[in-house]
Amino acid sequence: MTDFGLDSLLSTEFLVRAGEHFDVRLAATELLGSDRTLAHFAHLVHSRLDLA
């Protein structure tokens, strides 16, 4: 995600905003790694949504 300019401060903001907007919890460790993409994060959020 650093390819998109996502540093530690923006990562924290992303976690907070995703939590507020989608009512989901994401761990900071889920943002780490070079294989993390926007599609990966979309999948994480989607998998935590209570769609039932």
Secondary structure, 3 states (H helix, E strand, C coil): CHHHCCCHHHHHHHHHHHHHHHCCCCCHHHHCCCCCCHHHHHHHHHHHCCCC
